[in-house]
Amino acid sequence: MSFKNAKKQIENKKVKLDRFLKFSKPKDRKTGRNATPCRRCGKTEGIVNKYGLQYCRQCFREEAKKLGFKKYD
Ligand SMILES: [Zn+2]
C-alpha cells in the first residue's frame, strides 16, 4: 500500500495520523528513484528523463503525440 492510500484511511483519526506522519513518512530525497516522480501521475517506476521529460512510460505513451513525437514503423 502506498503512503498516500494509507494516509487516506486514517485521515479522520487524529492521534493515529500524527503518529503515522511522525514515523512512517517517506524521506524527502535529493537523489535516487523517489526524487523524480512522474509529473502527470506521480509514479516513480519507469520514468523517462531523457530531454527533461520526467514522464513515466505509461504517461509518455499517452502524451507523446501532443508533445510532438512521431512514431515511425
Ligand atoms: Zn505518469
N, CA, C, O and the ligand as a Tripos MOL2 file, in Angstrom:
@<TRIPOS>MOLECULE
protein
  293   291    74     0     0
PROTEIN
NO_CHARGES

@<TRIPOS>ATOM
      1 N           0.8460   -1.1920    0.0000 N.3       1 MET1
      2 CA          0.0000    0.0000    0.0000 C.3       1 MET1
      3 C           0.8830    1.2440    0.0000 C.2       1 MET1
      4 O           1.8750    1.3280    0.7240 O.2       1 MET1
      5 N           0.4900    2.2060   -0.8350 N.am      2 SER2
      6 CA          1.2970    3.4110   -0.9200 C.3       2 SER2
      7 C           1.0410    4.3130    0.2870 C.2       2 SER2
      8 O           0.0570    4.1590    1.0100 O.2       2 SER2
      9 N           1.9440    5.2400    0.4750 N.am      3 PHE3
     10 CA          1.8240    6.1620    1.5990 C.3       3 PHE3
     11 C           0.5470    6.9760    1.5010 C.2       3 PHE3
     12 O          -0.1270    7.2040    2.5060 O.2       3 PHE3
     13 N           0.2100    7.4210    0.2850 N.am      4 LYS4
     14 CA         -0.9930    8.2240    0.0680 C.3       4 LYS4
     15 C          -2.2540    7.4900    0.5020 C.2       4 LYS4
     16 O          -3.0940    8.0440    1.2100 O.2       4 LYS4
     17 N          -2.3800    6.2240    0.0660 N.am      5 ASN5
     18 CA         -3.5780    5.4480    0.3840 C.3       5 ASN5
     19 C          -3.6640    5.1440    1.8710 C.2       5 ASN5
     20 O          -4.7440    5.1930    2.4610 O.2       5 ASN5
     21 N          -2.5270    4.8310    2.4710 N.am      6 ALA6
     22 CA         -2.5180    4.5430    3.8970 C.3       6 ALA6
     23 C          -2.9270    5.7630    4.7030 C.2       6 ALA6
     24 O          -3.6300    5.6560    5.7080 O.2       6 ALA6
     25 N          -2.4750    6.9320    4.2450 N.am      7 LYS7
     26 CA         -2.8100    8.1820    4.9310 C.3       7 LYS7
     27 C          -4.2990    8.4660    4.8230 C.2       7 LYS7
     28 O          -4.9200    8.9260    5.7810 O.2       7 LYS7
     29 N          -4.8660    8.1940    3.6660 N.am      8 LYS8
     30 CA         -6.2790    8.4410    3.4160 C.3       8 LYS8
     31 C          -7.1530    7.6520    4.3880 C.2       8 LYS8
     32 O          -8.1840    8.1440    4.8470 O.2       8 LYS8
     33 N          -6.7340    6.4230    4.6980 N.am      9 GLN9
     34 CA         -7.5370    5.5550    5.5500 C.3       9 GLN9
     35 C          -7.6500    6.0720    6.9800 C.2       9 GLN9
     36 O          -8.6580    5.8320    7.6450 O.2       9 GLN9
     37 N          -6.6270    6.7790    7.4590 N.am     10 ILE10
     38 CA         -6.6590    7.2140    8.8600 C.3      10 ILE10
     39 C          -6.7410    8.7310    8.9870 C.2      10 ILE10
     40 O          -6.3710    9.2910   10.0190 O.2      10 ILE10
     41 N          -7.2280    9.4010    7.9330 N.am     11 GLU11
     42 CA         -7.2830   10.8610    7.9550 C.3      11 GLU11
     43 C          -8.1670   11.3980    9.0720 C.2      11 GLU11
     44 O          -7.9120   12.4850    9.5890 O.2      11 GLU11
     45 N          -9.1970   10.6580    9.4510 N.am     12 ASN12
     46 CA        -10.1200   11.1440   10.4740 C.3      12 ASN12
     47 C          -9.7060   10.7620   11.8910 C.2      12 ASN12
     48 O         -10.2980   11.2420   12.8580 O.2      12 ASN12
     49 N          -8.6960    9.9040   12.0220 N.am     13 LYS13
     50 CA         -8.2200    9.5060   13.3450 C.3      13 LYS13
     51 C          -6.9690   10.3080   13.6760 C.2      13 LYS13
     52 O          -5.8610    9.9700   13.2600 O.2      13 LYS13
     53 N          -7.1790   11.3940   14.4470 N.am     14 LYS14
     54 CA         -6.1100   12.3770   14.5940 C.3      14 LYS14
     55 C          -4.8490   11.8200   15.2550 C.2      14 LYS14
     56 O          -3.7400   12.0450   14.7700 O.2      14 LYS14
     57 N          -5.0180   11.0990   16.3540 N.am     15 VAL15
     58 CA         -3.8480   10.5970   17.0820 C.3      15 VAL15
     59 C          -3.0570    9.6190   16.2170 C.2      15 VAL15
     60 O          -1.8290    9.6690   16.1540 O.2      15 VAL15
     61 N          -3.7970    8.7270   15.5520 N.am     16 LYS16
     62 CA         -3.1390    7.7630   14.6860 C.3      16 LYS16
     63 C          -2.4160    8.4590   13.5450 C.2      16 LYS16
     64 O          -1.3060    8.0780   13.1740 O.2      16 LYS16
     65 N          -3.0640    9.4940   12.9850 N.am     17 LEU17
     66 CA         -2.4710   10.2220   11.8630 C.3      17 LEU17
     67 C          -1.1760   10.9140   12.2760 C.2      17 LEU17
     68 O          -0.1920   10.8940   11.5370 O.2      17 LEU17
     69 N          -1.1800   11.5270   13.4650 N.am     18 ASP18
     70 CA          0.0150   12.1970   13.9570 C.3      18 ASP18
     71 C           1.1780   11.2220   14.0730 C.2      18 ASP18
     72 O           2.2970   11.5120   13.6490 O.2      18 ASP18
     73 N           0.8890   10.0420   14.6660 N.am     19 ARG19
     74 CA          1.9400    9.0320   14.8040 C.3      19 ARG19
     75 C           2.4170    8.5330   13.4440 C.2      19 ARG19
     76 O           3.6080    8.3190   13.2210 O.2      19 ARG19
     77 N           1.4590    8.3560   12.5460 N.am     20 PHE20
     78 CA          1.7830    7.8710   11.2030 C.3      20 PHE20
     79 C           2.7180    8.8440   10.4910 C.2      20 PHE20
     80 O           3.7030    8.4400    9.8730 O.2      20 PHE20
     81 N           2.3910   10.1410   10.5890 N.am     21 LEU21
     82 CA          3.2090   11.1460    9.9120 C.3      21 LEU21
     83 C           4.5890   11.2700   10.5420 C.2      21 LEU21
     84 O           5.5690   11.5860    9.8680 O.2      21 LEU21
     85 N           4.6490   11.0100   11.8690 N.am     22 LYS22
     86 CA          5.9380   11.1390   12.5470 C.3      22 LYS22
     87 C           6.8710    9.9950   12.1790 C.2      22 LYS22
     88 O           8.0660   10.2020   11.9720 O.2      22 LYS22
     89 N           6.3170    8.7760   12.0980 N.am     23 PHE23
     90 CA          7.1910    7.6070   11.9550 C.3      23 PHE23
     91 C           7.2010    7.0000   10.5610 C.2      23 PHE23
     92 O           8.1850    6.3620   10.1850 O.2      23 PHE23
     93 N           6.1390    7.1760    9.7830 N.am     24 SER24
     94 CA          6.0510    6.4400    8.5140 C.3      24 SER24
     95 C           6.1570    7.3160    7.2730 C.2      24 SER24
     96 O           5.9700    6.8280    6.1590 O.2      24 SER24
     97 N           6.4540    8.5970    7.4460 N.am     25 LYS25
     98 CA          6.5420    9.4820    6.3020 C.3      25 LYS25
     99 C           7.7770    9.1580    5.4680 C.2      25 LYS25
    100 O           8.8560    8.9490    6.0230 O.2      25 LYS25
    101 N           7.6360    9.1140    4.1450 N.am     26 PRO26
    102 CA          8.8300    8.8830    3.3420 C.3      26 PRO26
    103 C           9.7730   10.0730    3.4110 C.2      26 PRO26
    104 O           9.3390   11.2210    3.5100 O.2      26 PRO26
    105 N          11.0770    9.7830    3.3570 N.am     27 LYS27
    106 CA         12.0680   10.8610    3.4380 C.3      27 LYS27
    107 C          12.0040   11.7450    2.2020 C.2      27 LYS27
    108 O          11.6860   11.2740    1.1100 O.2      27 LYS27
    109 N          12.3100   13.0340    2.3780 N.am     28 ASP28
    110 CA         12.4730   13.9090    1.2270 C.3      28 ASP28
    111 C          13.8560   13.6500    0.6440 C.2      28 ASP28
    112 O          14.8700   13.9690    1.2650 O.2      28 ASP28
    113 N          13.8920   13.0730   -0.5450 N.am     29 ARG29
    114 CA         15.1640   12.6570   -1.1110 C.3      29 ARG29
    115 C          15.6580   13.6250   -2.1780 C.2      29 ARG29
    116 O          14.8800   14.2220   -2.9220 O.2      29 ARG29
    117 N          16.9880   13.7590   -2.2250 N.am     30 LYS30
    118 CA         17.5780   14.6100   -3.2550 C.3      30 LYS30
    119 C          18.0340   13.7850   -4.4480 C.2      30 LYS30
    120 O          18.1070   14.2920   -5.5680 O.2      30 LYS30
    121 N          18.3390   12.5180   -4.2100 N.am     31 THR31
    122 CA         18.7880   11.6550   -5.2990 C.3      31 THR31
    123 C          18.0070   10.3500   -5.2600 C.2      31 THR31
    124 O          17.2970   10.0650   -4.2950 O.2      31 THR31
    125 N          18.1440    9.5820   -6.2920 N.am     32 GLY32
    126 CA         17.5070    8.2700   -6.3110 C.3      32 GLY32
    127 C          16.1690    8.2680   -7.0170 C.2      32 GLY32
    128 O          15.7230    9.2840   -7.5500 O.2      32 GLY32
    129 N          15.5400    7.1090   -7.0090 N.am     33 ARG33
    130 CA         14.3150    6.9290   -7.7850 C.3      33 ARG33
    131 C          13.1930    7.8300   -7.3210 C.2      33 ARG33
    132 O          12.4730    8.3980   -8.1420 O.2      33 ARG33
    133 N          13.0340    7.9700   -6.0090 N.am     34 ASN34
    134 CA         11.8960    8.7180   -5.4890 C.3      34 ASN34
    135 C          12.0470   10.2210   -5.6410 C.2      34 ASN34
    136 O          11.1150   10.9720   -5.3540 O.2      34 ASN34
    137 N          13.2240   10.6700   -6.0930 N.am     35 ALA35
    138 CA         13.4470   12.1040   -6.2260 C.3      35 ALA35
    139 C          12.7810   12.6560   -7.4800 C.2      35 ALA35
    140 O          12.5060   13.8540   -7.5500 O.2      35 ALA35
    141 N          12.5130   11.8030   -8.4790 N.am     36 THR36
    142 CA         11.9410   12.2890   -9.7240 C.3      36 THR36
    143 C          10.6870   11.5010  -10.0890 C.2      36 THR36
    144 O          10.7360   10.6170  -10.9450 O.2      36 THR36
    145 N           9.5650   11.8150   -9.4460 N.am     37 PRO37
    146 CA          8.3180   11.1480   -9.8090 C.3      37 PRO37
    147 C           7.7670   11.6880  -11.1250 C.2      37 PRO37
    148 O           8.1530   12.7600  -11.5900 O.2      37 PRO37
    149 N           6.8500   10.9140  -11.7140 N.am     38 CYS38
    150 CA          6.1980   11.3460  -12.9580 C.3      38 CYS38
    151 C           5.4380   12.6430  -12.7010 C.2      38 CYS38
    152 O           4.7580   12.7760  -11.6830 O.2      38 CYS38
    153 N           5.5530   13.5880  -13.6120 N.am     39 ARG39
    154 CA          4.9120   14.8910  -13.3770 C.3      39 ARG39
    155 C           3.4030   14.8370  -13.5920 C.2      39 ARG39
    156 O           2.6790   15.7490  -13.1940 O.2      39 ARG39
    157 N           2.9250   13.7400  -14.2360 N.am     40 ARG40
    158 CA          1.4940   13.6470  -14.5200 C.3      40 ARG40
    159 C           0.7760   12.8220  -13.4650 C.2      40 ARG40
    160 O          -0.2730   13.2350  -12.9700 O.2      40 ARG40
    161 N           1.3300   11.6490  -13.1060 N.am     41 CYS41
    162 CA          0.6050   10.7570  -12.2070 C.3      41 CYS41
    163 C           1.3430   10.4890  -10.9000 C.2      41 CYS41
    164 O           0.7420    9.9680   -9.9600 O.2      41 CYS41
    165 N           2.6420   10.8340  -10.8140 N.am     42 GLY42
    166 CA          3.3560   10.6660   -9.5570 C.3      42 GLY42
    167 C           4.0120    9.3250   -9.3620 C.2      42 GLY42
    168 O           4.5700    9.0690   -8.2950 O.2      42 GLY42
    169 N           3.9650    8.4550  -10.3580 N.am     43 LYS43
    170 CA          4.6570    7.1610  -10.2540 C.3      43 LYS43
    171 C           6.1620    7.3670  -10.1980 C.2      43 LYS43
    172 O           6.6850    8.3650  -10.6940 O.2      43 LYS43
    173 N           6.8490    6.4110   -9.5910 N.am     44 THR44
    174 CA          8.3110    6.5200   -9.5470 C.3      44 THR44
    175 C           8.9840    5.4480  -10.3990 C.2      44 THR44
    176 O          10.2060    5.4550  -10.5450 O.2      44 THR44
    177 N           8.1960    4.5210  -10.9650 N.am     45 GLU45
    178 CA          8.7950    3.4520  -11.7800 C.3      45 GLU45
    179 C           8.6920    3.8070  -13.2560 C.2      45 GLU45
    180 O           7.7070    4.3920  -13.7050 O.2      45 GLU45
    181 N           9.7200    3.4450  -13.9910 N.am     46 GLY46
    182 CA          9.6900    3.6090  -15.4450 C.3      46 GLY46
    183 C           9.6330    5.0400  -15.8910 C.2      46 GLY46
    184 O           8.8160    5.3920  -16.7420 O.2      46 GLY46
    185 N          10.4970    5.8880  -15.3290 N.am     47 ILE47
    186 CA         10.4850    7.3120  -15.6660 C.3      47 ILE47
    187 C          11.3530    7.5810  -16.8910 C.2      47 ILE47
    188 O          12.4640    7.0620  -17.0020 O.2      47 ILE47
    189 N          10.8350    8.4000  -17.8120 N.am     48 VAL48
    190 CA         11.6300    8.8280  -18.9590 C.3      48 VAL48
    191 C          12.1770   10.2110  -18.6500 C.2      48 VAL48
    192 O          11.4400   11.1970  -18.6610 O.2      48 VAL48
    193 N          13.4750   10.2780  -18.3730 N.am     49 ASN49
    194 CA         14.0820   11.5680  -18.0320 C.3      49 ASN49
    195 C          14.7770   12.2130  -19.2150 C.2      49 ASN49
    196 O          15.2400   13.3500  -19.1300 O.2      49 ASN49
    197 N          14.8470   11.4820  -20.3220 N.am     50 LYS50
    198 CA         15.5230   11.9990  -21.5000 C.3      50 LYS50
    199 C          14.8250   13.2810  -21.9690 C.2      50 LYS50
    200 O          13.6000   13.3820  -21.8880 O.2      50 LYS50
    201 N          15.5850   14.2470  -22.4510 N.am     51 TYR51
    202 CA         15.1060   15.5620  -22.9000 C.3      51 TYR51
    203 C          14.3410   16.2900  -21.7980 C.2      51 TYR51
    204 O          13.5380   17.1750  -22.0940 O.2      51 TYR51
    205 N          14.5730   15.9340  -20.5250 N.am     52 GLY52
    206 CA         13.8900   16.5950  -19.4190 C.3      52 GLY52
    207 C          12.3900   16.3410  -19.3970 C.2      52 GLY52
    208 O          11.6300   17.1950  -18.9400 O.2      52 GLY52
    209 N          11.9510   15.1910  -19.8780 N.am     53 LEU53
    210 CA         10.5210   14.9000  -19.9690 C.3      53 LEU53
    211 C           9.8980   14.6640  -18.5960 C.2      53 LEU53
    212 O           8.8860   15.2720  -18.2480 O.2      53 LEU53
    213 N          10.5150   13.7790  -17.8270 N.am     54 GLN54
    214 CA         10.0310   13.3990  -16.4860 C.3      54 GLN54
    215 C           8.6050   12.8520  -16.4910 C.2      54 GLN54
    216 O           7.8130   13.1510  -15.5970 O.2      54 GLN54
    217 N           8.2860   12.0440  -17.5130 N.am     55 TYR55
    218 CA          7.0300   11.3020  -17.5400 C.3      55 TYR55
    219 C           7.3310    9.8370  -17.2690 C.2      55 TYR55
    220 O           8.4160    9.3580  -17.6000 O.2      55 TYR55
    221 N           6.3720    9.1060  -16.6640 N.am     56 CYS56
    222 CA          6.5360    7.6700  -16.5910 C.3      56 CYS56
    223 C           6.2050    7.0980  -17.9670 C.2      56 CYS56
    224 O           5.5960    7.7740  -18.7960 O.2      56 CYS56
    225 N           6.6080    5.8520  -18.2050 N.am     57 ARG57
    226 CA          6.4870    5.3180  -19.5680 C.3      57 ARG57
    227 C           5.0410    5.2300  -20.0220 C.2      57 ARG57
    228 O           4.7500    5.3680  -21.2100 O.2      57 ARG57
    229 N           4.1220    4.9970  -19.0680 N.am     58 GLN58
    230 CA          2.7140    4.9180  -19.4350 C.3      58 GLN58
    231 C           2.1880    6.2830  -19.8670 C.2      58 GLN58
    232 O           1.5140    6.3960  -20.8910 O.2      58 GLN58
    233 N           2.4990    7.3300  -19.0800 N.am     59 CYS59
    234 CA          2.0320    8.6700  -19.4260 C.3      59 CYS59
    235 C           2.7120    9.1640  -20.6860 C.2      59 CYS59
    236 O           2.0950    9.8500  -21.5010 O.2      59 CYS59
    237 N           3.9930    8.8140  -20.8520 N.am     60 PHE60
    238 CA          4.7060    9.2460  -22.0520 C.3      60 PHE60
    239 C           4.0300    8.7010  -23.2940 C.2      60 PHE60
    240 O           3.9230    9.3870  -24.3100 O.2      60 PHE60
    241 N           3.5780    7.4690  -23.2040 N.am     61 ARG61
    242 CA          2.9160    6.8200  -24.3320 C.3      61 ARG61
    243 C           1.6510    7.5880  -24.7070 C.2      61 ARG61
    244 O           1.3360    7.7430  -25.8870 O.2      61 ARG61
    245 N           0.9400    8.0580  -23.7080 N.am     62 GLU62
    246 CA         -0.3040    8.7700  -23.9890 C.3      62 GLU62
    247 C          -0.0560   10.2140  -24.4400 C.2      62 GLU62
    248 O          -0.8140   10.7570  -25.2430 O.2      62 GLU62
    249 N           1.0010   10.8250  -23.9230 N.am     63 GLU63
    250 CA          1.2450   12.2420  -24.1830 C.3      63 GLU63
    251 C           2.1670   12.4890  -25.3720 C.2      63 GLU63
    252 O           2.2650   13.6150  -25.8610 O.2      63 GLU63
    253 N           2.8400   11.4420  -25.8380 N.am     64 ALA64
    254 CA          3.9160   11.6260  -26.8200 C.3      64 ALA64
    255 C           3.4590   12.4150  -28.0420 C.2      64 ALA64
    256 O           4.1780   13.2980  -28.5080 O.2      64 ALA64
    257 N           2.2860   12.1130  -28.5620 N.am     65 LYS65
    258 CA          1.8300   12.7960  -29.7750 C.3      65 LYS65
    259 C           1.6240   14.2830  -29.5410 C.2      65 LYS65
    260 O           1.9850   15.1100  -30.3780 O.2      65 LYS65
    261 N           1.0360   14.6180  -28.3880 N.am     66 LYS66
    262 CA          0.8070   16.0300  -28.0650 C.3      66 LYS66
    263 C           2.1250   16.7900  -27.9580 C.2      66 LYS66
    264 O           2.2090   17.9730  -28.2890 O.2      66 LYS66
    265 N           3.1710   16.0690  -27.4780 N.am     67 LEU67
    266 CA          4.4560   16.7170  -27.2760 C.3      67 LEU67
    267 C           5.2210   16.8540  -28.5880 C.2      67 LEU67
    268 O           6.2600   17.5130  -28.6310 O.2      67 LEU67
    269 N           4.7270   16.2490  -29.6440 N.am     68 GLY68
    270 CA          5.3810   16.3930  -30.9310 C.3      68 GLY68
    271 C           6.2550   15.2130  -31.3400 C.2      68 GLY68
    272 O           7.0150   15.3110  -32.3040 O.2      68 GLY68
    273 N           6.1540   14.0970  -30.6170 N.am     69 PHE69
    274 CA          6.9210   12.9170  -31.0090 C.3      69 PHE69
    275 C           6.1630   12.1850  -32.1070 C.2      69 PHE69
    276 O           4.9380   12.0700  -32.0660 O.2      69 PHE69
    277 N           6.9130   11.6930  -33.0870 N.am     70 LYS70
    278 CA          6.2910   10.9440  -34.1700 C.3      70 LYS70
    279 C           6.7590    9.5050  -34.1050 C.2      70 LYS70
    280 O           7.8940    9.2210  -33.7210 O.2      70 LYS70
    281 N           5.8810    8.6120  -34.4790 N.am     71 LYS71
    282 CA          6.2270    7.1840  -34.4480 C.3      71 LYS71
    283 C           6.4700    6.6950  -35.8680 C.2      71 LYS71
    284 O           5.6010    6.8140  -36.7310 O.2      71 LYS71
    285 N           7.6530    6.1470  -36.1020 N.am     72 TYR72
    286 CA          7.9700    5.5850  -37.4100 C.3      72 TYR72
    287 C           8.0850    4.0730  -37.2830 C.2      72 TYR72
    288 O           8.7800    3.5760  -36.3960 O.2      72 TYR72
    289 N           7.4200    3.3500  -38.1490 N.am     73 ASP73
    290 CA          7.4780    1.8800  -38.0770 C.3      73 ASP73
    291 C           8.6520    1.3300  -38.8930 C.2      73 ASP73
    292 O           8.8530    0.1160  -38.9450 O.2      73 ASP73
    293 ZN          2.8190    9.0110  -15.1360 Zn       74 ZN74
@<TRIPOS>BOND
     1     1     2 1
     2     2     3 1
     3     3     4 2
     4     3     5 am
     5     5     6 1
     6     6     7 1
     7     7     8 2
     8     7     9 am
     9     9    10 1
    10    10    11 1
    11    11    12 2
    12    11    13 am
    13    13    14 1
    14    14    15 1
    15    15    16 2
    16    15    17 am
    17    17    18 1
    18    18    19 1
    19    19    20 2
    20    19    21 am
    21    21    22 1
    22    22    23 1
    23    23    24 2
    24    23    25 am
    25    25    26 1
    26    26    27 1
    27    27    28 2
    28    27    29 am
    29    29    30 1
    30    30    31 1
    31    31    32 2
    32    31    33 am
    33    33    34 1
    34    34    35 1
    35    35    36 2
    36    35    37 am
    37    37    38 1
    38    38    39 1
    39    39    40 2
    40    39    41 am
    41    41    42 1
    42    42    43 1
    43    43    44 2
    44    43    45 am
    45    45    46 1
    46    46    47 1
    47    47    48 2
    48    47    49 am
    49    49    50 1
    50    50    51 1
    51    51    52 2
    52    51    53 am
    53    53    54 1
    54    54    55 1
    55    55    56 2
    56    55    57 am
    57    57    58 1
    58    58    59 1
    59    59    60 2
    60    59    61 am
    61    61    62 1
    62    62    63 1
    63    63    64 2
    64    63    65 am
    65    65    66 1
    66    66    67 1
    67    67    68 2
    68    67    69 am
    69    69    70 1
    70    70    71 1
    71    71    72 2
    72    71    73 am
    73    73    74 1
    74    74    75 1
    75    75    76 2
    76    75    77 am
    77    77    78 1
    78    78    79 1
    79    79    80 2
    80    79    81 am
    81    81    82 1
    82    82    83 1
    83    83    84 2
    84    83    85 am
    85    85    86 1
    86    86    87 1
    87    87    88 2
    88    87    89 am
    89    89    90 1
    90    90    91 1
    91    91    92 2
    92    91    93 am
    93    93    94 1
    94    94    95 1
    95    95    96 2
    96    95    97 am
    97    97    98 1
    98    98    99 1
    99    99   100 2
   100    99   101 am
   101   101   102 1
   102   102   103 1
   103   103   104 2
   104   103   105 am
   105   105   106 1
   106   106   107 1
   107   107   108 2
   108   107   109 am
   109   109   110 1
   110   110   111 1
   111   111   112 2
   112   111   113 am
   113   113   114 1
   114   114   115 1
   115   115   116 2
   116   115   117 am
   117   117   118 1
   118   118   119 1
   119   119   120 2
   120   119   121 am
   121   121   122 1
   122   122   123 1
   123   123   124 2
   124   123   125 am
   125   125   126 1
   126   126   127 1
   127   127   128 2
   128   127   129 am
   129   129   130 1
   130   130   131 1
   131   131   132 2
   132   131   133 am
   133   133   134 1
   134   134   135 1
   135   135   136 2
   136   135   137 am
   137   137   138 1
   138   138   139 1
   139   139   140 2
   140   139   141 am
   141   141   142 1
   142   142   143 1
   143   143   144 2
   144   143   145 am
   145   145   146 1
   146   146   147 1
   147   147   148 2
   148   147   149 am
   149   149   150 1
   150   150   151 1
   151   151   152 2
   152   151   153 am
   153   153   154 1
   154   154   155 1
   155   155   156 2
   156   155   157 am
   157   157   158 1
   158   158   159 1
   159   159   160 2
   160   159   161 am
   161   161   162 1
   162   162   163 1
   163   163   164 2
   164   163   165 am
   165   165   166 1
   166   166   167 1
   167   167   168 2
   168   167   169 am
   169   169   170 1
   170   170   171 1
   171   171   172 2
   172   171   173 am
   173   173   174 1
   174   174   175 1
   175   175   176 2
   176   175   177 am
   177   177   178 1
   178   178   179 1
   179   179   180 2
   180   179   181 am
   181   181   182 1
   182   182   183 1
   183   183   184 2
   184   183   185 am
   185   185   186 1
   186   186   187 1
   187   187   188 2
   188   187   189 am
   189   189   190 1
   190   190   191 1
   191   191   192 2
   192   191   193 am
   193   193   194 1
   194   194   195 1
   195   195   196 2
   196   195   197 am
   197   197   198 1
   198   198   199 1
   199   199   200 2
   200   199   201 am
   201   201   202 1
   202   202   203 1
   203   203   204 2
   204   203   205 am
   205   205   206 1
   206   206   207 1
   207   207   208 2
   208   207   209 am
   209   209   210 1
   210   210   211 1
   211   211   212 2
   212   211   213 am
   213   213   214 1
   214   214   215 1
   215   215   216 2
   216   215   217 am
   217   217   218 1
   218   218   219 1
   219   219   220 2
   220   219   221 am
   221   221   222 1
   222   222   223 1
   223   223   224 2
   224   223   225 am
   225   225   226 1
   226   226   227 1
   227   227   228 2
   228   227   229 am
   229   229   230 1
   230   230   231 1
   231   231   232 2
   232   231   233 am
   233   233   234 1
   234   234   235 1
   235   235   236 2
   236   235   237 am
   237   237   238 1
   238   238   239 1
   239   239   240 2
   240   239   241 am
   241   241   242 1
   242   242   243 1
   243   243   244 2
   244   243   245 am
   245   245   246 1
   246   246   247 1
   247   247   248 2
   248   247   249 am
   249   249   250 1
   250   250   251 1
   251   251   252 2
   252   251   253 am
   253   253   254 1
   254   254   255 1
   255   255   256 2
   256   255   257 am
   257   257   258 1
   258   258   259 1
   259   259   260 2
   260   259   261 am
   261   261   262 1
   262   262   263 1
   263   263   264 2
   264   263   265 am
   265   265   266 1
   266   266   267 1
   267   267   268 2
   268   267   269 am
   269   269   270 1
   270   270   271 1
   271   271   272 2
   272   271   273 am
   273   273   274 1
   274   274   275 1
   275   275   276 2
   276   275   277 am
   277   277   278 1
   278   278   279 1
   279   279   280 2
   280   279   281 am
   281   281   282 1
   282   282   283 1
   283   283   284 2
   284   283   285 am
   285   285   286 1
   286   286   287 1
   287   287   288 2
   288   287   289 am
   289   289   290 1
   290   290   291 1
   291   291   292 2
@<TRIPOS>SUBSTRUCTURE
     1 MET1         2 RESIDUE 1 A MET
     2 SER2         6 RESIDUE 1 A SER
     3 PHE3        10 RESIDUE 1 A PHE
     4 LYS4        14 RESIDUE 1 A LYS
     5 ASN5        18 RESIDUE 1 A ASN
     6 ALA6        22 RESIDUE 1 A ALA
     7 LYS7        26 RESIDUE 1 A LYS
     8 LYS8        30 RESIDUE 1 A LYS
     9 GLN9        34 RESIDUE 1 A GLN
    10 ILE10       38 RESIDUE 1 A ILE
    11 GLU11       42 RESIDUE 1 A GLU
    12 ASN12       46 RESIDUE 1 A ASN
    13 LYS13       50 RESIDUE 1 A LYS
    14 LYS14       54 RESIDUE 1 A LYS
    15 VAL15       58 RESIDUE 1 A VAL
    16 LYS16       62 RESIDUE 1 A LYS
    17 LEU17       66 RESIDUE 1 A LEU
    18 ASP18       70 RESIDUE 1 A ASP
    19 ARG19       74 RESIDUE 1 A ARG
    20 PHE20       78 RESIDUE 1 A PHE
    21 LEU21       82 RESIDUE 1 A LEU
    22 LYS22       86 RESIDUE 1 A LYS
    23 PHE23       90 RESIDUE 1 A PHE
    24 SER24       94 RESIDUE 1 A SER
    25 LYS25       98 RESIDUE 1 A LYS
    26 PRO26      102 RESIDUE 1 A PRO
    27 LYS27      106 RESIDUE 1 A LYS
    28 ASP28      110 RESIDUE 1 A ASP
    29 ARG29      114 RESIDUE 1 A ARG
    30 LYS30      118 RESIDUE 1 A LYS
    31 THR31      122 RESIDUE 1 A THR
    32 GLY32      126 RESIDUE 1 A GLY
    33 ARG33      130 RESIDUE 1 A ARG
    34 ASN34      134 RESIDUE 1 A ASN
    35 ALA35      138 RESIDUE 1 A ALA
    36 THR36      142 RESIDUE 1 A THR
    37 PRO37      146 RESIDUE 1 A PRO
    38 CYS38      150 RESIDUE 1 A CYS
    39 ARG39      154 RESIDUE 1 A ARG
    40 ARG40      158 RESIDUE 1 A ARG
    41 CYS41      162 RESIDUE 1 A CYS
    42 GLY42      166 RESIDUE 1 A GLY
    43 LYS43      170 RESIDUE 1 A LYS
    44 THR44      174 RESIDUE 1 A THR
    45 GLU45      178 RESIDUE 1 A GLU
    46 GLY46      182 RESIDUE 1 A GLY
    47 ILE47      186 RESIDUE 1 A ILE
    48 VAL48      190 RESIDUE 1 A VAL
    49 ASN49      194 RESIDUE 1 A ASN
    50 LYS50      198 RESIDUE 1 A LYS
    51 TYR51      202 RESIDUE 1 A TYR
    52 GLY52      206 RESIDUE 1 A GLY
    53 LEU53      210 RESIDUE 1 A LEU
    54 GLN54      214 RESIDUE 1 A GLN
    55 TYR55      218 RESIDUE 1 A TYR
    56 CYS56      222 RESIDUE 1 A CYS
    57 ARG57      226 RESIDUE 1 A ARG
    58 GLN58      230 RESIDUE 1 A GLN
    59 CYS59      234 RESIDUE 1 A CYS
    60 PHE60      238 RESIDUE 1 A PHE
    61 ARG61      242 RESIDUE 1 A ARG
    62 GLU62      246 RESIDUE 1 A GLU
    63 GLU63      250 RESIDUE 1 A GLU
    64 ALA64      254 RESIDUE 1 A ALA
    65 LYS65      258 RESIDUE 1 A LYS
    66 LYS66      262 RESIDUE 1 A LYS
    67 LEU67      266 RESIDUE 1 A LEU
    68 GLY68      270 RESIDUE 1 A GLY
    69 PHE69      274 RESIDUE 1 A PHE
    70 LYS70      278 RESIDUE 1 A LYS
    71 LYS71      282 RESIDUE 1 A LYS
    72 TYR72      286 RESIDUE 1 A TYR
    73 ASP73      290 RESIDUE 1 A ASP
    74 ZN74       293 GROUP 0 **** ****
